[in-house]
Amino acid sequence: MDSSGDFKSLHPAEAPSAPIADDPAPSRPNVSVEFATAPRFRSLAAEWRRLVERCAEPNVFMEPAVAGAMYTVTETPLHVLLAWSHRAGGGAGLIGVWLLVGARPSSRLPIRTLEAPCNSLTFLGSPVLDRDHAVEALSAMLEAIARNAGLPKLICANQIATDGPGFPALLDAAGRRGARIVAIERRQRAVRTAPGAGDPASAGAVSSKRRAELRRQRKRLAERGELRQVSYRRPEEVSMAFQEFLDLEAAGWKGRTSRRGRAIRNAPPLRAFAQTMITGLARDGCAGIEALRLDGRAIAMNIWLRSGRTAFGWKMAYDETYAKWGPGSLLMEATTETVFADGAVESFDSCNRDSSAALAQLWPERREIADLLIDVSPGGSVRGRLTALAETLFRRGRGWARRTYKAHVKPVYLRALARLTAKPGSGAEPAER
């Protein structure tokens, strides 16, 4: 295993070795589940790529490079669930992958759970499933977890897309098993679908007024120097550009402790994970970085990921000195054009937590995301019901606190800050930003 988490010493296997299988249930005689390690998963690169090509919903946060980063630079227990369909003539095909980690609920109850996605830098917890065998794969996975004495029986399945084929398959699989699913929180986030043939990426998605505003902002920025967009795709380029991105992000509000910033550069464990994950994804052709440069200086950078037919907007940062010209919005539109250019990508997931993010102002389309608690015990359990209640109450309380802060506390704080920073004798109070 090399330090990048790519496990170069292991070669992709065209045919998998016999998986460590649970005894198949009578209703699913051809499906078994393997609890694999990250190096084992990496060795199945060819099988994984075939699964991505025929999956119901791609998810870049289930890629081998993500598992490799978790395995290489974190101490979080990682469980790689692989569902195999056994052929009558021998051999097996990979029909499902789900990365789960050992964790505690968001309410911090003193109990062990399984969780997806892996951490705060991964933004979709849906498993990757063969479109023709999604229910069978999930049923086998839930059964395998229930029968494994060493694993918790509660799964905090967060950021699950409910508007695609994967969610109905999960409900069907849970029904077969008698498992109990509780939706703890539902929300919507921005998504962009590919334009029709011959149409620009902005067609039908961005209003004519907004496009005119973007053109005006680009013109104003171009008046200040040479403005150009630069794309980075090769792994070594991505690695260097990522370091520049970390500096740009830390120089903004996320890096200021007074604003409770959470810049990746200022959190060493997250920085190590992010560096390893992005470099590994770039080596697999699943990551790129776009930069908007003014006289060579990066004033906005956007990291986007890709798996199969879907792109994912991972992180964005911009130089706040140029905020009034909207460099982030300009680069996001340019990135969208780049992503959809070759026709291979069908949708672009914003990866925002909800529709309050700035990108939602540019992208009017939405997808529903839910945080679920899955109790794999047949019929559910007392622990599962108590955990669901605690999580629901905790999320509602946190949501109320956030709304109160945005509606009442933040405006008062900004007005007070404006008065304190106003120049003497200016005669007017500075506008809020």
C-alpha positions in Angstrom: 0.0 0.0 0.0 1.4 3.4 -0.9 0.9 6.5 1.2 -1.6 8.0 -1.2 -4.2 5.4 -0.4 -4.2 4.2 -4.0 -2.7 0.8 -3.1 -0.5 0.6 -6.2 1.1 -2.7 -5.2 -2.3 -4.4 -5.7 -3.4 -5.0 -9.3 -7.1 -4.8 -10.4 -8.7 -8.2 -10.4 -10.8 -9.1 -13.5 -12.5 -11.9 -11.5 -12.9 -11.6 -7.8 -11.8 -14.3 -5.4 -14.5 -16.1 -3.5 -16.1 -13.5 -1.1 -16.6 -14.1 2.6 -20.4 -14.8 2.3 -23.2 -14.9 4.7 -25.5 -17.9 4.3 -27.9 -16.7 1.6 -31.5 -16.4 2.5 -34.0 -18.7 0.7 -35.5 -15.8 -1.2 -32.1 -14.6 -2.4 -30.1 -17.7 -3.1 -27.6 -16.0 -5.5 -26.5 -13.0 -3.4 -23.8 -12.9 -0.7 -22.2 -10.1 1.2 -18.5 -9.6 1.9 -17.1 -7.4 4.6 -14.0 -6.2 2.9 -11.0 -3.9 3.7 -10.1 -0.9 1.7 -7.1 -2.6 0.0 -9.4 -5.5 -1.0 -11.8 -3.0 -2.5 -9.0 -1.2 -4.4 -8.0 -4.6 -5.9 -11.4 -4.9 -7.4 -11.1 -1.8 -9.6 -12.3 -3.5 -12.8 -15.4 -4.9 -11.1 -16.1 -1.5 -9.5 -15.9 0.3 -12.8 -18.3 -2.2 -14.4 -20.7 -1.6 -11.5 -20.5 2.2 -11.9 -21.4 1.8 -15.6 -24.6 -0.1 -14.8 -25.5 1.4 -11.4 -28.9 3.0 -10.5 -27.3 6.1 -9.0 -23.5 7.0 -9.0 -22.0 8.2 -5.8 -18.4 9.5 -5.9 -18.2 9.2 -2.1 -18.3 5.4 -2.4 -15.2 5.3 -4.7 -12.2 3.2 -3.8 -10.1 6.3 -3.4 -12.4 7.5 -0.6 -12.1 4.2 1.2 -8.4 4.4 0.7 -8.2 7.8 2.3 -10.2 6.6 5.3 -8.0 3.6 5.7 -4.7 5.4 5.2 -5.0 8.5 7.3 -7.8 8.1 9.7 -8.4 5.8 12.7 -12.2 5.6 12.1 -13.4 2.0 11.7 -14.3 1.4 8.1 -16.6 -1.3 6.8 -16.7 -1.9 3.1 -19.8 -3.9 2.2 -19.6 -5.7 -1.1 -22.7 -7.5 -2.5 -22.0 -10.3 -5.0 -24.3 -12.0 -7.4 -23.2 -15.6 -8.0 -23.6 -17.0 -11.5 -25.0 -20.5 -12.2 -21.9 -21.4 -14.2 -19.5 -20.1 -11.5 -17.9 -16.8 -10.8 -19.5 -13.7 -9.2 -20.4 -10.1 -10.2 -20.3 -7.1 -8.0 -23.8 -5.7 -7.6 -23.5 -3.4 -4.6 -21.0 -1.3 -2.5 -21.7 0.6 0.7 -19.0 2.3 2.8 -20.0 2.5 6.4 -18.0 3.8 9.4 -18.3 3.2 13.1 -19.8 6.4 14.7 -22.2 7.8 17.3 -25.5 9.6 16.5 -25.4 13.4 15.9 -27.2 13.8 19.2 -24.1 12.2 20.8 -26.0 9.4 22.5 -23.5 7.0 24.1 -24.3 4.2 21.7 -22.5 2.7 18.7 -23.9 3.0 15.2 -22.9 2.6 11.6 -22.9 5.7 9.5 -22.8 6.9 5.9 -21.3 9.0 4.4 -17.9 8.6 6.0 -17.2 12.1 7.5 -17.9 15.8 7.2 -16.1 16.1 3.8 -18.3 13.5 2.1 -21.8 14.5 1.1 -23.9 11.6 -0.1 -24.5 8.3 1.8 -26.4 6.3 -0.8 -24.9 2.9 -1.7 -24.0 2.2 -5.3 -26.2 -0.6 -6.6 -26.7 -2.5 -9.8 -29.9 -1.1 -11.4 -31.2 -4.6 -12.0 -30.4 -6.0 -8.6 -30.7 -3.1 -6.2 -33.3 -4.6 -3.9 -31.5 -8.0 -3.7 -28.2 -6.3 -3.0 -29.6 -4.1 -0.2 -31.6 -6.9 1.3 -28.5 -9.0 1.6 -26.5 -6.1 3.1 -29.1 -5.4 5.8 -29.3 -9.1 6.6 -25.5 -9.4 6.8 -25.3 -6.5 9.2 -28.1 -8.0 11.3 -26.3 -11.3 11.6 -22.9 -10.0 12.3 -22.4 -10.0 16.1 -19.6 -7.5 16.0 -21.6 -4.7 14.3 -24.1 -2.2 15.6 -27.7 -2.8 14.4 -28.5 0.9 13.8 -27.4 2.7 10.6 -27.4 6.5 10.4 -27.8 6.7 6.7 -27.4 10.4 6.1 -27.8 12.5 2.9 -29.7 9.8 1.1 -31.2 10.9 -2.2 -35.0 10.1 -2.0 -35.9 11.2 -5.6 -34.0 8.4 -7.4 -34.4 4.6 -7.8 -32.1 3.8 -4.8 -34.6 5.0 -2.1 -37.5 2.9 -3.2 -35.1 -0.1 -3.3 -34.1 0.6 0.2 -37.7 0.7 1.4 -38.4 -2.5 -0.4 -35.3 -4.2 1.0 -36.2 -3.1 4.6 -39.7 -4.4 4.1 -38.4 -7.8 3.2 -36.2 -7.9 6.2 -38.7 -6.4 8.6 -36.2 -3.6 9.3 -37.5 -0.2 10.5 -36.6 3.1 8.8 -37.3 6.5 10.3 -36.7 9.7 8.3 -35.0 12.0 10.9 -34.7 15.0 8.6 -35.6 15.9 5.0 -34.3 18.9 3.0 -33.6 19.9 -0.5 -30.4 21.0 -2.2 -29.6 22.4 -5.6 -28.9 20.1 -8.6 -28.3 20.9 -12.3 -29.3 18.5 -15.1 -27.5 18.5 -18.4 -29.0 20.8 -21.1 -30.5 19.4 -24.3 -28.3 18.7 -27.3 -27.0 21.9 -28.8 -28.0 24.1 -25.8 -25.5 25.9 -23.5 -25.2 24.6 -20.0 -27.0 27.7 -18.7 -30.1 27.3 -21.0 -33.3 26.8 -19.0 -31.4 26.9 -15.7 -30.2 30.4 -15.3 -32.5 33.4 -16.0 -31.7 35.8 -18.7 -31.4 38.6 -16.1 -28.9 36.5 -14.1 -26.9 35.7 -17.2 -26.7 39.4 -18.0 -25.5 40.1 -14.5 -22.8 37.5 -14.8 -21.6 39.0 -18.1 -21.4 42.4 -16.4 -19.4 41.1 -13.5 -17.0 39.3 -15.8 -16.5 42.5 -17.8 -15.8 44.5 -14.6 -13.2 41.9 -13.5 -11.6 41.8 -16.9 -11.1 45.6 -16.7 -8.8 45.0 -13.7 -6.4 42.7 -15.4 -6.0 39.5 -17.4 -8.9 37.2 -16.5 -8.7 33.6 -17.4 -10.0 30.2 -16.4 -7.5 27.3 -15.8 -8.4 23.7 -15.5 -6.4 21.0 -13.7 -6.8 17.3 -14.4 -3.5 15.5 -14.1 -2.9 14.1 -10.6 0.3 16.1 -10.0 -1.5 19.3 -11.2 -4.5 18.6 -9.0 -2.3 18.0 -6.0 -0.5 21.3 -6.4 -3.7 23.2 -7.1 -5.3 21.7 -4.0 -2.6 23.3 -1.8 -3.4 26.7 -3.4 -7.1 26.0 -2.7 -6.5 25.4 1.0 -4.7 28.7 1.3 -7.4 30.6 -0.5 -10.1 29.0 1.7 -8.2 29.7 4.9 -7.8 33.3 3.9 -11.6 33.8 3.8 -14.3 33.6 6.5 -13.9 29.9 7.0 -10.4 30.5 8.3 -11.4 33.2 10.8 -12.1 31.8 14.3 -14.2 34.8 15.1 -16.7 33.6 12.5 -16.4 30.0 13.7 -14.7 29.1 10.4 -13.8 25.6 9.6 -11.2 25.8 6.9 -9.7 22.4 6.0 -6.2 23.7 6.3 -6.8 24.5 10.0 -8.0 21.0 10.8 -5.0 18.6 10.3 -7.0 15.3 10.4 -9.4 16.6 7.8 -6.6 18.1 5.7 -4.8 14.7 5.5 -8.0 13.0 4.5 -8.9 15.6 1.9 -5.5 15.6 0.4 -5.4 11.8 0.1 -8.9 11.6 -1.2 -8.6 14.3 -3.9 -5.3 13.0 -5.1 -6.6 9.4 -5.2 -9.7 10.5 -7.1 -7.6 12.5 -9.6 -5.5 9.4 -10.3 -8.8 7.5 -11.0 -10.0 10.3 -13.4 -12.7 11.3 -10.9 -11.5 14.8 -9.7 -10.7 18.1 -11.3 -10.0 21.7 -10.1 -11.0 24.9 -11.9 -9.4 28.2 -11.1 -10.4 31.8 -12.1 -7.1 33.8 -12.3 -6.7 37.6 -12.4 -3.2 38.4 -13.6 -2.1 34.9 -12.6 -3.5 35.1 -9.0 -6.3 32.7 -8.1 -9.4 34.7 -7.1 -11.8 31.7 -7.1 -11.2 27.9 -7.1 -13.7 25.1 -7.5 -13.1 21.4 -6.8 -15.5 19.1 -8.6 -15.7 15.3 -8.5 -17.2 12.7 -10.9 -18.4 9.2 -10.8 -20.1 7.6 -13.8 -22.8 10.0 -15.2 -22.9 12.4 -12.2 -20.6 15.3 -11.2 -20.4 16.6 -7.7 -19.5 20.1 -6.6 -17.2 19.4 -3.6 -15.7 22.7 -2.5 -15.5 26.3 -3.6 -13.4 29.2 -2.3 -12.9 32.8 -3.5 -10.9 35.9 -2.7 -13.2 38.1 -0.6 -11.4 41.2 -1.9 -13.3 40.7 -5.2 -16.6 39.6 -3.7 -18.7 42.4 -5.2 -17.8 41.0 -8.7 -19.0 37.5 -7.8 -15.9 35.5 -8.8 -17.4 32.4 -7.2 -20.6 32.6 -9.3 -18.6 33.3 -12.4 -16.4 30.3 -11.9 -19.3 28.0 -11.0 -21.0 28.8 -14.3 -17.8 28.2 -16.2 -17.3 24.9 -14.3 -20.8 23.8 -15.3 -20.0 24.5 -18.9 -16.9 22.5 -18.6 -18.5 19.5 -16.9 -21.4 19.2 -19.4 -19.2 19.9 -22.5 -18.5 16.3 -23.6 -22.1 15.1 -23.0 -21.0 12.3 -20.7 -22.4 13.8 -17.5 -26.1 13.9 -17.0 -26.4 15.8 -13.7 -24.4 18.0 -11.3 -25.0 17.6 -7.6 -24.2 20.8 -5.6 -23.4 18.8 -2.4 -24.9 21.6 -0.4 -26.5 20.8 2.9 -29.8 22.4 1.9 -31.3 25.1 -0.4 -30.1 28.0 1.8 -26.6 27.8 0.2 -25.6 30.5 -2.3 -25.5 28.1 -5.2 -29.3 27.6 -4.9 -29.7 31.1 -6.2 -28.0 30.1 -9.5 -29.5 26.6 -9.8 -33.3 26.4 -9.5 -33.6 22.6 -9.7 -33.7 20.6 -6.5 -33.3 17.1 -5.2 -34.6 15.8 -1.9 -32.1 14.5 0.6 -33.0 12.7 3.8 -31.2 11.6 6.9 -32.5 8.1 7.9 -32.1 5.9 10.9 -32.3 2.2 9.8 -32.8 -0.4 12.5 -31.9 -3.7 11.0 -33.4 -5.8 13.8 -36.6 -7.5 12.6 -39.5 -5.4 13.7 -37.2 -2.7 15.2 -35.8 -2.4 18.7 -36.3 -0.3 21.8 -32.8 1.2 21.3 -33.7 2.1 17.7 -37.0 3.8 18.8 -35.2 5.8 21.5 -32.4 6.8 19.2 -34.9 7.9 16.5 -36.7 10.1 19.1 -33.5 11.6 20.4 -32.2 12.3 16.9 -35.5 13.9 15.8 -35.7 16.2 18.9 -32.0 17.1 18.6 -32.3 18.0 14.9 -35.5 20.1 15.5 -33.8 22.0 18.3 -30.7 22.6 16.2 -32.9 23.8 13.3 -34.8 26.2 15.5 -31.5 27.6 16.9 -30.1 28.1 13.4 -33.3 29.9 12.2 -33.3 32.1 15.3 -29.7 33.1 14.8 -30.2 33.9 11.1 -33.4 35.9 11.6 -32.6 37.8 14.9 -29.1 37.4 16.2 -27.0 37.8 13.0 -28.8 41.0 11.8 -28.2 42.7 15.2 -24.6 41.6 15.2 -24.0 43.0 11.7 -25.6 46.3 12.4 -23.5 46.7 15.6 -20.4 45.7 13.7 -21.2 48.3 11.0 -21.5 51.0 13.6 -18.2 50.1 15.2 -16.3 50.1 11.9 -17.9 53.2 10.4 -15.5 56.0 9.7 -16.0 59.1 12.0 -17.8 61.9 10.2 -18.9 59.6 7.3 -22.5 60.8 7.8 -23.9 57.4 6.8 -24.0 53.9 8.2 -22.2 51.5 5.9 -24.4 49.0 4.1 -24.6 45.5 5.4 -22.6 42.8 3.5 
